[in-house]
Amino acid sequence: MKRGKRYAEAAKLVDRMNLYDTAEAISIVKKAAVAKFDETVEAHIRTGCDGRHADQQIRGAVVLPHGTGKTVRILVFAKGAKADEAQAAGADYVGAEELIPRIQNEGWLDFDVVVATPDMMGVVGRLGRILGPKGLMPNPKAGTVTMDVTKAINDIKAGKIEYRLDKTNIIHVPVGKASFTEEQLADNFQTLMDAILKAKPAAVKGAYLKSVTLTSTMGPGVKLNVGRLMN
């Protein structure tokens, strides 16, 4: 894969043989984020889990203290009083069965997170093939299947992110924007790592965290010293 001049310059900031502590890694990632837009800073966490086994799955959510820097569009599936509550709490879209054909037939996906009340999951389930692969399916563990729609919306707007294993047992999550201060990124990253360490499945054999890399959207990856993160 051919990289541009900017990437080549940014890559010079990283010693590939070195494992960095959090503060140094964040400093490098910020310096390497030289695109013309405000790049997202992401964490990529390679685990020793085997996600094919239910008892080694990791899935949850955490509210980052400084948010993600991104405006999140929320769709809520609810009816009656709960639909009114969702509207009042600031949901971008609220509806029920009438949204199914719009998503299924028209390919409407102008939202980033889906919240549903438990009684609506039968309806939402019909969209599993569309929402599932995009990571948009509401889930009780992530707090997106709930009767407390106000809390769910407030948490998401405040910077709640979901973390889960992908097919290669890696967790990919945003921890802020390159325009954030180093302290804000460090706080967000530490909050995420605390949640992931707490979520360690008892069934995991061997090393739980194999590698942790911080990167910006267009920048090079900076590997962290996993041993220090575990303490």
C-alpha positions in Angstrom: 0.0 0.0 0.0 1.5 3.3 -1.1 1.6 6.0 1.5 1.8 9.7 1.0 4.6 12.2 1.9 2.7 13.3 5.0 2.4 9.8 6.3 6.1 9.2 5.7 7.0 12.3 7.6 4.7 11.4 10.5 6.0 7.8 10.6 9.5 9.2 11.3 8.2 10.2 14.8 7.6 6.6 15.7 10.3 4.1 16.7 8.8 0.8 15.6 11.0 -1.2 18.0 9.9 0.9 21.0 6.9 0.4 23.3 5.8 3.7 24.6 4.1 4.8 27.8 0.6 6.4 27.5 1.7 10.1 27.7 4.5 9.7 25.2 2.3 7.7 22.8 -0.5 10.4 22.9 2.1 13.2 22.3 3.4 11.4 19.2 -0.1 10.6 17.9 -1.1 14.3 18.2 2.1 15.4 16.4 1.5 12.9 13.6 -2.1 14.0 13.0 -1.3 16.4 10.1 -4.4 15.9 7.9 -6.5 18.9 6.9 -9.4 17.7 9.1 -9.6 17.0 12.9 -8.5 13.3 12.9 -10.0 10.8 15.3 -7.6 9.2 17.8 -8.3 5.5 18.0 -7.2 2.6 20.3 -6.7 -0.8 18.8 -6.5 -3.5 21.5 -5.5 -7.0 20.5 -6.7 -9.5 23.1 -5.9 -13.1 23.9 -9.6 -13.9 23.9 -11.2 -16.4 21.6 -14.5 -14.7 20.7 -15.9 -18.0 19.2 -16.5 -19.0 22.8 -19.4 -17.2 24.5 -17.5 -17.1 27.8 -14.6 -15.2 26.2 -16.7 -12.5 24.6 -16.2 -8.9 25.6 -18.9 -6.3 25.0 -19.8 -3.3 27.0 -19.9 0.5 27.0 -18.2 3.3 28.9 -18.7 7.1 29.0 -15.5 8.9 28.1 -15.1 11.9 30.5 -14.3 14.3 27.7 -16.6 12.8 25.0 -15.5 11.7 21.6 -15.6 15.0 19.9 -18.2 13.6 17.4 -21.8 14.6 17.1 -23.7 11.4 17.5 -27.1 10.9 15.8 -29.4 8.7 17.8 -32.4 6.7 16.6 -34.8 5.4 19.2 -37.4 2.7 18.7 -40.2 3.4 21.2 -43.9 4.0 21.4 -46.3 6.2 23.3 -44.9 7.9 26.5 -41.5 6.4 25.9 -41.4 7.9 22.3 -42.3 11.3 23.9 -39.6 10.9 26.5 -37.0 10.1 23.8 -38.0 13.2 21.8 -37.7 15.3 25.0 -34.3 13.9 25.8 -32.9 15.0 22.4 -33.1 11.8 20.2 -32.5 12.7 16.6 -35.1 10.2 15.3 -37.9 8.4 17.1 -40.3 5.8 15.6 -41.6 2.2 15.5 -42.7 -0.2 12.8 -43.1 2.6 10.2 -39.2 2.9 10.2 -38.7 -0.7 9.1 -39.4 -0.2 5.3 -37.5 3.0 5.3 -34.4 1.2 6.5 -35.0 -2.1 4.7 -36.1 -0.7 1.3 -34.7 2.8 1.1 -31.4 2.0 2.8 -31.8 4.8 5.3 -29.0 4.7 7.8 -28.5 8.4 8.8 -27.8 7.5 12.4 -24.9 6.4 14.5 -26.5 4.6 17.5 -29.8 2.8 17.9 -31.6 2.6 21.2 -34.8 0.5 21.8 -37.2 -0.2 24.6 -37.4 -3.9 25.4 -41.0 -4.2 24.0 -39.7 -2.9 20.6 -36.9 -5.6 20.1 -39.3 -7.9 18.2 -39.6 -5.1 15.6 -35.9 -4.2 15.7 -35.0 -7.8 15.3 -36.4 -7.7 11.8 -33.6 -5.4 10.9 -30.9 -7.7 12.3 -29.4 -8.4 8.9 -28.9 -4.7 8.2 -28.0 -3.3 11.6 -26.0 -6.3 12.9 -23.1 -6.2 10.5 -22.8 -2.4 11.0 -22.6 -2.8 14.8 -25.9 -0.9 15.2 -28.1 -3.5 16.8 -29.3 -2.5 20.3 -27.9 -4.6 23.1 -28.7 -4.7 26.8 -25.0 -5.0 27.7 -24.3 -1.8 25.9 -27.2 -0.1 27.6 -29.0 0.4 24.3 -32.0 -1.8 25.2 -33.6 -0.1 28.1 -36.7 1.5 29.5 -34.7 4.5 30.7 -34.3 6.1 27.3 -33.5 9.5 28.8 -30.4 8.1 30.6 -29.3 6.2 27.4 -29.6 9.3 25.3 -27.8 11.5 27.8 -24.9 9.0 28.2 -24.5 8.6 24.4 -24.5 12.4 23.9 -22.0 12.8 26.7 -19.5 10.5 25.0 -20.5 6.9 25.6 -18.8 4.4 23.4 -19.3 0.7 22.8 -16.4 -1.7 22.8 -16.6 -5.3 21.5 -14.3 -7.9 20.0 -14.2 -8.0 16.2 -13.8 -11.4 14.3 -10.0 -11.2 14.9 -10.4 -10.6 18.7 -9.4 -7.0 18.4 -11.3 -4.1 20.0 -11.3 -0.8 17.9 -12.6 2.3 19.7 -12.3 6.1 19.3 -10.9 7.9 22.4 -11.2 11.5 21.1 -10.0 13.9 18.5 -6.5 15.1 17.6 -7.6 18.6 18.7 -8.1 17.4 22.3 -5.4 18.2 24.8 -3.0 15.5 25.8 -4.6 15.4 29.3 -8.1 14.9 27.8 -7.0 12.1 25.6 -5.1 10.5 28.5 -8.2 10.7 30.7 -10.4 9.1 28.0 -7.9 6.4 27.2 -7.5 5.5 30.9 -11.2 5.3 31.4 -11.5 3.0 28.4 -8.6 0.8 29.6 -10.1 0.5 33.2 -13.4 -0.7 31.7 -11.6 -3.2 29.4 -9.4 -4.6 32.2 -12.5 -5.0 34.4 -14.3 -6.8 31.6 -11.7 -9.5 31.4 -13.5 -12.9 30.9 -12.5 -15.5 33.6 -12.1 -18.1 30.9 -9.3 -16.4 29.0 -6.0 -18.4 29.1 -2.6 -16.7 28.8 -2.2 -13.0 28.1 -5.4 -11.0 28.2 -3.9 -8.0 26.3 -1.5 -8.9 23.5 -0.9 -5.4 22.1 -2.4 -1.9 22.5 -1.9 0.7 19.7 -2.9 4.3 19.5 -3.3 6.0 16.1 -5.0 8.9 14.4 -7.2 8.4 11.3 -4.4 9.1 8.9 -1.3 8.6 11.1 1.0 5.8 12.0 0.3 3.4 14.9 2.1 3.9 18.2 2.5 0.7 20.3 2.1 1.0 24.1 3.9 -0.9 26.8 1.1 -3.4 27.8 2.8 -4.3 31.1 2.5 -0.8 32.4 -1.2 -0.6 31.4 -2.0 -3.8 33.4 -0.6 -2.3 36.7 
